[in-house]
Amino acid sequence: MNSATHHSLRILALGALLGAILGALDATNWMAPNQRLSESSIAAVNSTQIRLLEYQRALNMLASEKRDAVSDQDRDLVLQRLIDEELLIQRGLNSGLIRTNMAVRTVVLQSILAGIMVEIEASNSQEQVLADYIENLKTSANIEWSAGWEQP
């Protein structure tokens, strides 16, 4: 066996050993980041945490509609529905649905504005609070103008 063949076999063996080590580490999740849920969360879906408060609210709604006590199966069902809902929300965001579907965009904007209006109604100067809120959003956003359009 010549020197080049012997060197190639060493590289091949080293590559196989490295692959086996990395495979074992991946199988044991040793390389995965230790993502701990916050104490205020009950689960995470693609790094988005489902808050315990949301879970308790959904569980209370179910309990108010049932005659019997809430069972472990009911608890599991509520959590699964919250996970399903989060998956659908993430799919909608990732697909650009809010930007491309005007009906969805309108509903989202109405919900956001309704939330802002609740905050505004709690203050004295309603118009100023909305103006300040929107101005704050503008200052924290990266807004670029295309050719032919000027910043107002």
Phi and psi in radians as a Rosetta constraint file:
Dihedral C 1 N 2 CA 2 C 2 CIRCULARHARMONIC -1.475 0.35
Dihedral N 2 CA 2 C 2 N 3 CIRCULARHARMONIC 3.018 0.35
Dihedral C 2 N 3 CA 3 C 3 CIRCULARHARMONIC -1.126 0.35
Dihedral N 3 CA 3 C 3 N 4 CIRCULARHARMONIC -0.678 0.35
Dihedral C 3 N 4 CA 4 C 4 CIRCULARHARMONIC -1.166 0.35
Dihedral N 4 CA 4 C 4 N 5 CIRCULARHARMONIC -0.708 0.35
Dihedral C 4 N 5 CA 5 C 5 CIRCULARHARMONIC -1.162 0.35
Dihedral N 5 CA 5 C 5 N 6 CIRCULARHARMONIC -0.755 0.35
Dihedral C 5 N 6 CA 6 C 6 CIRCULARHARMONIC -1.073 0.35
Dihedral N 6 CA 6 C 6 N 7 CIRCULARHARMONIC -0.724 0.35
Dihedral C 6 N 7 CA 7 C 7 CIRCULARHARMONIC -1.142 0.35
Dihedral N 7 CA 7 C 7 N 8 CIRCULARHARMONIC -0.715 0.35
Dihedral C 7 N 8 CA 8 C 8 CIRCULARHARMONIC -1.119 0.35
Dihedral N 8 CA 8 C 8 N 9 CIRCULARHARMONIC -0.692 0.35
Dihedral C 8 N 9 CA 9 C 9 CIRCULARHARMONIC -1.161 0.35
Dihedral N 9 CA 9 C 9 N 10 CIRCULARHARMONIC -0.652 0.35
Dihedral C 9 N 10 CA 10 C 10 CIRCULARHARMONIC -1.108 0.35
Dihedral N 10 CA 10 C 10 N 11 CIRCULARHARMONIC -0.777 0.35
Dihedral C 10 N 11 CA 11 C 11 CIRCULARHARMONIC -1.107 0.35
Dihedral N 11 CA 11 C 11 N 12 CIRCULARHARMONIC -0.731 0.35
Dihedral C 11 N 12 CA 12 C 12 CIRCULARHARMONIC -1.096 0.35
Dihedral N 12 CA 12 C 12 N 13 CIRCULARHARMONIC -0.765 0.35
Dihedral C 12 N 13 CA 13 C 13 CIRCULARHARMONIC -1.138 0.35
Dihedral N 13 CA 13 C 13 N 14 CIRCULARHARMONIC -0.716 0.35
Dihedral C 13 N 14 CA 14 C 14 CIRCULARHARMONIC -1.113 0.35
Dihedral N 14 CA 14 C 14 N 15 CIRCULARHARMONIC -0.723 0.35
Dihedral C 14 N 15 CA 15 C 15 CIRCULARHARMONIC -1.100 0.35
Dihedral N 15 CA 15 C 15 N 16 CIRCULARHARMONIC -0.728 0.35
Dihedral C 15 N 16 CA 16 C 16 CIRCULARHARMONIC -1.135 0.35
Dihedral N 16 CA 16 C 16 N 17 CIRCULARHARMONIC -0.720 0.35
Dihedral C 16 N 17 CA 17 C 17 CIRCULARHARMONIC -1.132 0.35
Dihedral N 17 CA 17 C 17 N 18 CIRCULARHARMONIC -0.791 0.35
Dihedral C 17 N 18 CA 18 C 18 CIRCULARHARMONIC -1.073 0.35
Dihedral N 18 CA 18 C 18 N 19 CIRCULARHARMONIC -0.726 0.35
Dihedral C 18 N 19 CA 19 C 19 CIRCULARHARMONIC -1.088 0.35
Dihedral N 19 CA 19 C 19 N 20 CIRCULARHARMONIC -0.723 0.35
Dihedral C 19 N 20 CA 20 C 20 CIRCULARHARMONIC -1.140 0.35
Dihedral N 20 CA 20 C 20 N 21 CIRCULARHARMONIC -0.711 0.35
Dihedral C 20 N 21 CA 21 C 21 CIRCULARHARMONIC -1.132 0.35
Dihedral N 21 CA 21 C 21 N 22 CIRCULARHARMONIC -0.823 0.35
Dihedral C 21 N 22 CA 22 C 22 CIRCULARHARMONIC -1.106 0.35
Dihedral N 22 CA 22 C 22 N 23 CIRCULARHARMONIC -0.670 0.35
Dihedral C 22 N 23 CA 23 C 23 CIRCULARHARMONIC -1.093 0.35
Dihedral N 23 CA 23 C 23 N 24 CIRCULARHARMONIC -0.731 0.35
Dihedral C 23 N 24 CA 24 C 24 CIRCULARHARMONIC -1.157 0.35
Dihedral N 24 CA 24 C 24 N 25 CIRCULARHARMONIC -0.722 0.35
Dihedral C 24 N 25 CA 25 C 25 CIRCULARHARMONIC -1.121 0.35
Dihedral N 25 CA 25 C 25 N 26 CIRCULARHARMONIC -0.688 0.35
Dihedral C 25 N 26 CA 26 C 26 CIRCULARHARMONIC -1.182 0.35
Dihedral N 26 CA 26 C 26 N 27 CIRCULARHARMONIC -0.691 0.35
Dihedral C 26 N 27 CA 27 C 27 CIRCULARHARMONIC -1.117 0.35
Dihedral N 27 CA 27 C 27 N 28 CIRCULARHARMONIC -0.537 0.35
Dihedral C 27 N 28 CA 28 C 28 CIRCULARHARMONIC -1.634 0.35
Dihedral N 28 CA 28 C 28 N 29 CIRCULARHARMONIC 0.075 0.35
Dihedral C 28 N 29 CA 29 C 29 CIRCULARHARMONIC 1.001 0.35
Dihedral N 29 CA 29 C 29 N 30 CIRCULARHARMONIC 0.457 0.35
Dihedral C 29 N 30 CA 30 C 30 CIRCULARHARMONIC -1.174 0.35
Dihedral N 30 CA 30 C 30 N 31 CIRCULARHARMONIC -0.591 0.35
Dihedral C 30 N 31 CA 31 C 31 CIRCULARHARMONIC -1.501 0.35
Dihedral N 31 CA 31 C 31 N 32 CIRCULARHARMONIC -0.193 0.35
Dihedral C 31 N 32 CA 32 C 32 CIRCULARHARMONIC -1.227 0.35
Dihedral N 32 CA 32 C 32 N 33 CIRCULARHARMONIC 2.442 0.35
Dihedral C 32 N 33 CA 33 C 33 CIRCULARHARMONIC -1.114 0.35
Dihedral N 33 CA 33 C 33 N 34 CIRCULARHARMONIC 2.535 0.35
Dihedral C 33 N 34 CA 34 C 34 CIRCULARHARMONIC -1.418 0.35
Dihedral N 34 CA 34 C 34 N 35 CIRCULARHARMONIC 1.530 0.35
Dihedral C 34 N 35 CA 35 C 35 CIRCULARHARMONIC -1.648 0.35
Dihedral N 35 CA 35 C 35 N 36 CIRCULARHARMONIC 1.830 0.35
Dihedral C 35 N 36 CA 36 C 36 CIRCULARHARMONIC -1.664 0.35
Dihedral N 36 CA 36 C 36 N 37 CIRCULARHARMONIC 2.476 0.35
Dihedral C 36 N 37 CA 37 C 37 CIRCULARHARMONIC -1.294 0.35
Dihedral N 37 CA 37 C 37 N 38 CIRCULARHARMONIC 2.532 0.35
Dihedral C 37 N 38 CA 38 C 38 CIRCULARHARMONIC -1.222 0.35
Dihedral N 38 CA 38 C 38 N 39 CIRCULARHARMONIC 2.812 0.35
Dihedral C 38 N 39 CA 39 C 39 CIRCULARHARMONIC -1.141 0.35
Dihedral N 39 CA 39 C 39 N 40 CIRCULARHARMONIC -0.337 0.35
Dihedral C 39 N 40 CA 40 C 40 CIRCULARHARMONIC -1.588 0.35
Dihedral N 40 CA 40 C 40 N 41 CIRCULARHARMONIC 0.145 0.35
Dihedral C 40 N 41 CA 41 C 41 CIRCULARHARMONIC -2.092 0.35
Dihedral N 41 CA 41 C 41 N 42 CIRCULARHARMONIC 2.683 0.35
Dihedral C 41 N 42 CA 42 C 42 CIRCULARHARMONIC -1.940 0.35
Dihedral N 42 CA 42 C 42 N 43 CIRCULARHARMONIC -0.407 0.35
Dihedral C 42 N 43 CA 43 C 43 CIRCULARHARMONIC -2.787 0.35
Dihedral N 43 CA 43 C 43 N 44 CIRCULARHARMONIC 2.959 0.35
Dihedral C 43 N 44 CA 44 C 44 CIRCULARHARMONIC -2.366 0.35
Dihedral N 44 CA 44 C 44 N 45 CIRCULARHARMONIC 2.439 0.35
Dihedral C 44 N 45 CA 45 C 45 CIRCULARHARMONIC -2.156 0.35
Dihedral N 45 CA 45 C 45 N 46 CIRCULARHARMONIC 1.941 0.35
Dihedral C 45 N 46 CA 46 C 46 CIRCULARHARMONIC 0.865 0.35
Dihedral N 46 CA 46 C 46 N 47 CIRCULARHARMONIC 0.851 0.35
Dihedral C 46 N 47 CA 47 C 47 CIRCULARHARMONIC 1.272 0.35
Dihedral N 47 CA 47 C 47 N 48 CIRCULARHARMONIC 0.004 0.35
Dihedral C 47 N 48 CA 48 C 48 CIRCULARHARMONIC -1.682 0.35
Dihedral N 48 CA 48 C 48 N 49 CIRCULARHARMONIC 2.103 0.35
Dihedral C 48 N 49 CA 49 C 49 CIRCULARHARMONIC -1.463 0.35
Dihedral N 49 CA 49 C 49 N 50 CIRCULARHARMONIC 2.458 0.35
Dihedral C 49 N 50 CA 50 C 50 CIRCULARHARMONIC -1.655 0.35
Dihedral N 50 CA 50 C 50 N 51 CIRCULARHARMONIC 2.043 0.35
Dihedral C 50 N 51 CA 51 C 51 CIRCULARHARMONIC -1.257 0.35
Dihedral N 51 CA 51 C 51 N 52 CIRCULARHARMONIC 2.531 0.35
Dihedral C 51 N 52 CA 52 C 52 CIRCULARHARMONIC -1.041 0.35
Dihedral N 52 CA 52 C 52 N 53 CIRCULARHARMONIC -0.629 0.35
Dihedral C 52 N 53 CA 53 C 53 CIRCULARHARMONIC -1.070 0.35
Dihedral N 53 CA 53 C 53 N 54 CIRCULARHARMONIC -0.725 0.35
Dihedral C 53 N 54 CA 54 C 54 CIRCULARHARMONIC -1.099 0.35
Dihedral N 54 CA 54 C 54 N 55 CIRCULARHARMONIC -0.759 0.35
Dihedral C 54 N 55 CA 55 C 55 CIRCULARHARMONIC -1.085 0.35
Dihedral N 55 CA 55 C 55 N 56 CIRCULARHARMONIC -0.802 0.35
Dihedral C 55 N 56 CA 56 C 56 CIRCULARHARMONIC -1.129 0.35
Dihedral N 56 CA 56 C 56 N 57 CIRCULARHARMONIC -0.669 0.35
Dihedral C 56 N 57 CA 57 C 57 CIRCULARHARMONIC -1.105 0.35
Dihedral N 57 CA 57 C 57 N 58 CIRCULARHARMONIC -0.789 0.35
Dihedral C 57 N 58 CA 58 C 58 CIRCULARHARMONIC -1.149 0.35
Dihedral N 58 CA 58 C 58 N 59 CIRCULARHARMONIC -0.679 0.35
Dihedral C 58 N 59 CA 59 C 59 CIRCULARHARMONIC -1.144 0.35
Dihedral N 59 CA 59 C 59 N 60 CIRCULARHARMONIC -0.711 0.35
Dihedral C 59 N 60 CA 60 C 60 CIRCULARHARMONIC -1.118 0.35
Dihedral N 60 CA 60 C 60 N 61 CIRCULARHARMONIC -0.671 0.35
Dihedral C 60 N 61 CA 61 C 61 CIRCULARHARMONIC -1.102 0.35
Dihedral N 61 CA 61 C 61 N 62 CIRCULARHARMONIC -0.742 0.35
Dihedral C 61 N 62 CA 62 C 62 CIRCULARHARMONIC -1.129 0.35
Dihedral N 62 CA 62 C 62 N 63 CIRCULARHARMONIC -0.762 0.35
Dihedral C 62 N 63 CA 63 C 63 CIRCULARHARMONIC -1.075 0.35
Dihedral N 63 CA 63 C 63 N 64 CIRCULARHARMONIC -0.619 0.35
Dihedral C 63 N 64 CA 64 C 64 CIRCULARHARMONIC -1.236 0.35
Dihedral N 64 CA 64 C 64 N 65 CIRCULARHARMONIC -0.356 0.35
Dihedral C 64 N 65 CA 65 C 65 CIRCULARHARMONIC -1.679 0.35
Dihedral N 65 CA 65 C 65 N 66 CIRCULARHARMONIC -0.167 0.35
Dihedral C 65 N 66 CA 66 C 66 CIRCULARHARMONIC -1.765 0.35
Dihedral N 66 CA 66 C 66 N 67 CIRCULARHARMONIC 2.633 0.35
Dihedral C 66 N 67 CA 67 C 67 CIRCULARHARMONIC -1.513 0.35
Dihedral N 67 CA 67 C 67 N 68 CIRCULARHARMONIC -0.641 0.35
Dihedral C 67 N 68 CA 68 C 68 CIRCULARHARMONIC -1.519 0.35
Dihedral N 68 CA 68 C 68 N 69 CIRCULARHARMONIC 2.936 0.35
Dihedral C 68 N 69 CA 69 C 69 CIRCULARHARMONIC -1.186 0.35
Dihedral N 69 CA 69 C 69 N 70 CIRCULARHARMONIC 2.681 0.35
Dihedral C 69 N 70 CA 70 C 70 CIRCULARHARMONIC -1.230 0.35
Dihedral N 70 CA 70 C 70 N 71 CIRCULARHARMONIC 2.270 0.35
Dihedral C 70 N 71 CA 71 C 71 CIRCULARHARMONIC -1.702 0.35
Dihedral N 71 CA 71 C 71 N 72 CIRCULARHARMONIC 3.002 0.35
Dihedral C 71 N 72 CA 72 C 72 CIRCULARHARMONIC -1.077 0.35
Dihedral N 72 CA 72 C 72 N 73 CIRCULARHARMONIC -0.623 0.35
Dihedral C 72 N 73 CA 73 C 73 CIRCULARHARMONIC -1.126 0.35
Dihedral N 73 CA 73 C 73 N 74 CIRCULARHARMONIC -0.694 0.35
Dihedral C 73 N 74 CA 74 C 74 CIRCULARHARMONIC -1.101 0.35
Dihedral N 74 CA 74 C 74 N 75 CIRCULARHARMONIC -0.743 0.35
Dihedral C 74 N 75 CA 75 C 75 CIRCULARHARMONIC -1.060 0.35
Dihedral N 75 CA 75 C 75 N 76 CIRCULARHARMONIC -0.783 0.35
Dihedral C 75 N 76 CA 76 C 76 CIRCULARHARMONIC -1.092 0.35
Dihedral N 76 CA 76 C 76 N 77 CIRCULARHARMONIC -0.728 0.35
Dihedral C 76 N 77 CA 77 C 77 CIRCULARHARMONIC -1.091 0.35
Dihedral N 77 CA 77 C 77 N 78 CIRCULARHARMONIC -0.770 0.35
Dihedral C 77 N 78 CA 78 C 78 CIRCULARHARMONIC -1.068 0.35
Dihedral N 78 CA 78 C 78 N 79 CIRCULARHARMONIC -0.798 0.35
Dihedral C 78 N 79 CA 79 C 79 CIRCULARHARMONIC -1.108 0.35
Dihedral N 79 CA 79 C 79 N 80 CIRCULARHARMONIC -0.737 0.35
Dihedral C 79 N 80 CA 80 C 80 CIRCULARHARMONIC -1.091 0.35
Dihedral N 80 CA 80 C 80 N 81 CIRCULARHARMONIC -0.655 0.35
Dihedral C 80 N 81 CA 81 C 81 CIRCULARHARMONIC -1.176 0.35
Dihedral N 81 CA 81 C 81 N 82 CIRCULARHARMONIC -0.668 0.35
Dihedral C 81 N 82 CA 82 C 82 CIRCULARHARMONIC -1.150 0.35
Dihedral N 82 CA 82 C 82 N 83 CIRCULARHARMONIC -0.664 0.35
Dihedral C 82 N 83 CA 83 C 83 CIRCULARHARMONIC -1.161 0.35
Dihedral N 83 CA 83 C 83 N 84 CIRCULARHARMONIC -0.777 0.35
Dihedral C 83 N 84 CA 84 C 84 CIRCULARHARMONIC -1.022 0.35
Dihedral N 84 CA 84 C 84 N 85 CIRCULARHARMONIC -0.773 0.35
Dihedral C 84 N 85 CA 85 C 85 CIRCULARHARMONIC -1.070 0.35
Dihedral N 85 CA 85 C 85 N 86 CIRCULARHARMONIC -0.775 0.35
Dihedral C 85 N 86 CA 86 C 86 CIRCULARHARMONIC -1.119 0.35
Dihedral N 86 CA 86 C 86 N 87 CIRCULARHARMONIC -0.696 0.35
Dihedral C 86 N 87 CA 87 C 87 CIRCULARHARMONIC -1.065 0.35
Dihedral N 87 CA 87 C 87 N 88 CIRCULARHARMONIC -0.738 0.35
Dihedral C 87 N 88 CA 88 C 88 CIRCULARHARMONIC -1.165 0.35
Dihedral N 88 CA 88 C 88 N 89 CIRCULARHARMONIC -0.707 0.35
Dihedral C 88 N 89 CA 89 C 89 CIRCULARHARMONIC -1.069 0.35
Dihedral N 89 CA 89 C 89 N 90 CIRCULARHARMONIC -0.809 0.35
Dihedral C 89 N 90 CA 90 C 90 CIRCULARHARMONIC -1.079 0.35
Dihedral N 90 CA 90 C 90 N 91 CIRCULARHARMONIC -0.688 0.35
Dihedral C 90 N 91 CA 91 C 91 CIRCULARHARMONIC -1.105 0.35
Dihedral N 91 CA 91 C 91 N 92 CIRCULARHARMONIC -0.743 0.35
Dihedral C 91 N 92 CA 92 C 92 CIRCULARHARMONIC -1.100 0.35
Dihedral N 92 CA 92 C 92 N 93 CIRCULARHARMONIC -0.727 0.35
Dihedral C 92 N 93 CA 93 C 93 CIRCULARHARMONIC -1.175 0.35
Dihedral N 93 CA 93 C 93 N 94 CIRCULARHARMONIC -0.790 0.35
Dihedral C 93 N 94 CA 94 C 94 CIRCULARHARMONIC -1.181 0.35
Dihedral N 94 CA 94 C 94 N 95 CIRCULARHARMONIC -0.488 0.35
Dihedral C 94 N 95 CA 95 C 95 CIRCULARHARMONIC -1.464 0.35
Dihedral N 95 CA 95 C 95 N 96 CIRCULARHARMONIC -0.128 0.35
Dihedral C 95 N 96 CA 96 C 96 CIRCULARHARMONIC 1.391 0.35
Dihedral N 96 CA 96 C 96 N 97 CIRCULARHARMONIC 0.287 0.35
Dihedral C 96 N 97 CA 97 C 97 CIRCULARHARMONIC -0.992 0.35
Dihedral N 97 CA 97 C 97 N 98 CIRCULARHARMONIC -0.660 0.35
Dihedral C 97 N 98 CA 98 C 98 CIRCULARHARMONIC -1.136 0.35
Dihedral N 98 CA 98 C 98 N 99 CIRCULARHARMONIC -0.567 0.35
Dihedral C 98 N 99 CA 99 C 99 CIRCULARHARMONIC -1.478 0.35
Dihedral N 99 CA 99 C 99 N 100 CIRCULARHARMONIC -0.541 0.35
Dihedral C 99 N 100 CA 100 C 100 CIRCULARHARMONIC -1.749 0.35
Dihedral N 100 CA 100 C 100 N 101 CIRCULARHARMONIC -0.398 0.35
Dihedral C 100 N 101 CA 101 C 101 CIRCULARHARMONIC -1.851 0.35
Dihedral N 101 CA 101 C 101 N 102 CIRCULARHARMONIC 1.927 0.35
Dihedral C 101 N 102 CA 102 C 102 CIRCULARHARMONIC -1.126 0.35
Dihedral N 102 CA 102 C 102 N 103 CIRCULARHARMONIC -0.561 0.35
Dihedral C 102 N 103 CA 103 C 103 CIRCULARHARMONIC -1.148 0.35
Dihedral N 103 CA 103 C 103 N 104 CIRCULARHARMONIC -0.768 0.35
Dihedral C 103 N 104 CA 104 C 104 CIRCULARHARMONIC -1.146 0.35
Dihedral N 104 CA 104 C 104 N 105 CIRCULARHARMONIC -0.770 0.35
Dihedral C 104 N 105 CA 105 C 105 CIRCULARHARMONIC -1.027 0.35
Dihedral N 105 CA 105 C 105 N 106 CIRCULARHARMONIC -0.760 0.35
Dihedral C 105 N 106 CA 106 C 106 CIRCULARHARMONIC -1.097 0.35
Dihedral N 106 CA 106 C 106 N 107 CIRCULARHARMONIC -0.787 0.35
Dihedral C 106 N 107 CA 107 C 107 CIRCULARHARMONIC -1.111 0.35
Dihedral N 107 CA 107 C 107 N 108 CIRCULARHARMONIC -0.752 0.35
Dihedral C 107 N 108 CA 108 C 108 CIRCULARHARMONIC -1.106 0.35
Dihedral N 108 CA 108 C 108 N 109 CIRCULARHARMONIC -0.809 0.35
Dihedral C 108 N 109 CA 109 C 109 CIRCULARHARMONIC -1.095 0.35
Dihedral N 109 CA 109 C 109 N 110 CIRCULARHARMONIC -0.711 0.35
Dihedral C 109 N 110 CA 110 C 110 CIRCULARHARMONIC -1.087 0.35
Dihedral N 110 CA 110 C 110 N 111 CIRCULARHARMONIC -0.702 0.35
Dihedral C 110 N 111 CA 111 C 111 CIRCULARHARMONIC -1.153 0.35
Dihedral N 111 CA 111 C 111 N 112 CIRCULARHARMONIC -0.738 0.35
Dihedral C 111 N 112 CA 112 C 112 CIRCULARHARMONIC -1.119 0.35
Dihedral N 112 CA 112 C 112 N 113 CIRCULARHARMONIC -0.809 0.35
Dihedral C 112 N 113 CA 113 C 113 CIRCULARHARMONIC -1.129 0.35
Dihedral N 113 CA 113 C 113 N 114 CIRCULARHARMONIC -0.620 0.35
Dihedral C 113 N 114 CA 114 C 114 CIRCULARHARMONIC -1.108 0.35
Dihedral N 114 CA 114 C 114 N 115 CIRCULARHARMONIC -0.709 0.35
Dihedral C 114 N 115 CA 115 C 115 CIRCULARHARMONIC -1.120 0.35
Dihedral N 115 CA 115 C 115 N 116 CIRCULARHARMONIC -0.712 0.35
Dihedral C 115 N 116 CA 116 C 116 CIRCULARHARMONIC -1.138 0.35
Dihedral N 116 CA 116 C 116 N 117 CIRCULARHARMONIC -0.696 0.35
Dihedral C 116 N 117 CA 117 C 117 CIRCULARHARMONIC -1.128 0.35
Dihedral N 117 CA 117 C 117 N 118 CIRCULARHARMONIC -0.586 0.35
Dihedral C 117 N 118 CA 118 C 118 CIRCULARHARMONIC -1.071 0.35
Dihedral N 118 CA 118 C 118 N 119 CIRCULARHARMONIC -0.753 0.35
Dihedral C 118 N 119 CA 119 C 119 CIRCULARHARMONIC -1.141 0.35
Dihedral N 119 CA 119 C 119 N 120 CIRCULARHARMONIC -0.708 0.35
Dihedral C 119 N 120 CA 120 C 120 CIRCULARHARMONIC -1.159 0.35
Dihedral N 120 CA 120 C 120 N 121 CIRCULARHARMONIC -0.732 0.35
Dihedral C 120 N 121 CA 121 C 121 CIRCULARHARMONIC -1.090 0.35
Dihedral N 121 CA 121 C 121 N 122 CIRCULARHARMONIC -0.419 0.35
Dihedral C 121 N 122 CA 122 C 122 CIRCULARHARMONIC -1.376 0.35
Dihedral N 122 CA 122 C 122 N 123 CIRCULARHARMONIC -0.222 0.35
Dihedral C 122 N 123 CA 123 C 123 CIRCULARHARMONIC -1.845 0.35
Dihedral N 123 CA 123 C 123 N 124 CIRCULARHARMONIC 2.969 0.35
Dihedral C 123 N 124 CA 124 C 124 CIRCULARHARMONIC -1.438 0.35
Dihedral N 124 CA 124 C 124 N 125 CIRCULARHARMONIC -0.780 0.35
Dihedral C 124 N 125 CA 125 C 125 CIRCULARHARMONIC -1.714 0.35
Dihedral N 125 CA 125 C 125 N 126 CIRCULARHARMONIC 1.478 0.35
Dihedral C 125 N 126 CA 126 C 126 CIRCULARHARMONIC -1.083 0.35
Dihedral N 126 CA 126 C 126 N 127 CIRCULARHARMONIC -0.842 0.35
Dihedral C 126 N 127 CA 127 C 127 CIRCULARHARMONIC -1.137 0.35
Dihedral N 127 CA 127 C 127 N 128 CIRCULARHARMONIC -0.686 0.35
Dihedral C 127 N 128 CA 128 C 128 CIRCULARHARMONIC -1.184 0.35
Dihedral N 128 CA 128 C 128 N 129 CIRCULARHARMONIC -0.651 0.35
Dihedral C 128 N 129 CA 129 C 129 CIRCULARHARMONIC -1.110 0.35
Dihedral N 129 CA 129 C 129 N 130 CIRCULARHARMONIC -0.762 0.35
Dihedral C 129 N 130 CA 130 C 130 CIRCULARHARMONIC -1.124 0.35
Dihedral N 130 CA 130 C 130 N 131 CIRCULARHARMONIC -0.772 0.35
Dihedral C 130 N 131 CA 131 C 131 CIRCULARHARMONIC -1.081 0.35
Dihedral N 131 CA 131 C 131 N 132 CIRCULARHARMONIC -0.766 0.35
Dihedral C 131 N 132 CA 132 C 132 CIRCULARHARMONIC -1.115 0.35
Dihedral N 132 CA 132 C 132 N 133 CIRCULARHARMONIC -0.703 0.35
Dihedral C 132 N 133 CA 133 C 133 CIRCULARHARMONIC -1.092 0.35
Dihedral N 133 CA 133 C 133 N 134 CIRCULARHARMONIC -0.838 0.35
Dihedral C 133 N 134 CA 134 C 134 CIRCULARHARMONIC -1.161 0.35
Dihedral N 134 CA 134 C 134 N 135 CIRCULARHARMONIC -0.684 0.35
Dihedral C 134 N 135 CA 135 C 135 CIRCULARHARMONIC -1.095 0.35
Dihedral N 135 CA 135 C 135 N 136 CIRCULARHARMONIC -0.685 0.35
Dihedral C 135 N 136 CA 136 C 136 CIRCULARHARMONIC -1.114 0.35
Dihedral N 136 CA 136 C 136 N 137 CIRCULARHARMONIC -0.702 0.35
Dihedral C 136 N 137 CA 137 C 137 CIRCULARHARMONIC -1.079 0.35
Dihedral N 137 CA 137 C 137 N 138 CIRCULARHARMONIC -0.715 0.35
Dihedral C 137 N 138 CA 138 C 138 CIRCULARHARMONIC -1.137 0.35
Dihedral N 138 CA 138 C 138 N 139 CIRCULARHARMONIC -0.718 0.35
Dihedral C 138 N 139 CA 139 C 139 CIRCULARHARMONIC -1.227 0.35
Dihedral N 139 CA 139 C 139 N 140 CIRCULARHARMONIC -0.428 0.35
Dihedral C 139 N 140 CA 140 C 140 CIRCULARHARMONIC -1.659 0.35
Dihedral N 140 CA 140 C 140 N 141 CIRCULARHARMONIC 0.012 0.35
Dihedral C 140 N 141 CA 141 C 141 CIRCULARHARMONIC -1.782 0.35
Dihedral N 141 CA 141 C 141 N 142 CIRCULARHARMONIC 2.712 0.35
Dihedral C 141 N 142 CA 142 C 142 CIRCULARHARMONIC -1.718 0.35
Dihedral N 142 CA 142 C 142 N 143 CIRCULARHARMONIC 1.771 0.35
Dihedral C 142 N 143 CA 143 C 143 CIRCULARHARMONIC -1.876 0.35
Dihedral N 143 CA 143 C 143 N 144 CIRCULARHARMONIC 2.153 0.35
Dihedral C 143 N 144 CA 144 C 144 CIRCULARHARMONIC -2.049 0.35
Dihedral N 144 CA 144 C 144 N 145 CIRCULARHARMONIC 2.486 0.35
Dihedral C 144 N 145 CA 145 C 145 CIRCULARHARMONIC -1.866 0.35
Dihedral N 145 CA 145 C 145 N 146 CIRCULARHARMONIC 2.371 0.35
Dihedral C 145 N 146 CA 146 C 146 CIRCULARHARMONIC -1.377 0.35
Dihedral N 146 CA 146 C 146 N 147 CIRCULARHARMONIC 2.864 0.35
Dihedral C 146 N 147 CA 147 C 147 CIRCULARHARMONIC -1.008 0.35
Dihedral N 147 CA 147 C 147 N 148 CIRCULARHARMONIC 2.376 0.35
Dihedral C 147 N 148 CA 148 C 148 CIRCULARHARMONIC 1.625 0.35
Dihedral N 148 CA 148 C 148 N 149 CIRCULARHARMONIC -0.185 0.35
Dihedral C 148 N 149 CA 149 C 149 CIRCULARHARMONIC -2.006 0.35
Dihedral N 149 CA 149 C 149 N 150 CIRCULARHARMONIC 2.410 0.35
Dihedral C 149 N 150 CA 150 C 150 CIRCULARHARMONIC -1.974 0.35
Dihedral N 150 CA 150 C 150 N 151 CIRCULARHARMONIC 2.627 0.35
Dihedral C 150 N 151 CA 151 C 151 CIRCULARHARMONIC -1.183 0.35
Dihedral N 151 CA 151 C 151 N 152 CIRCULARHARMONIC 2.269 0.35
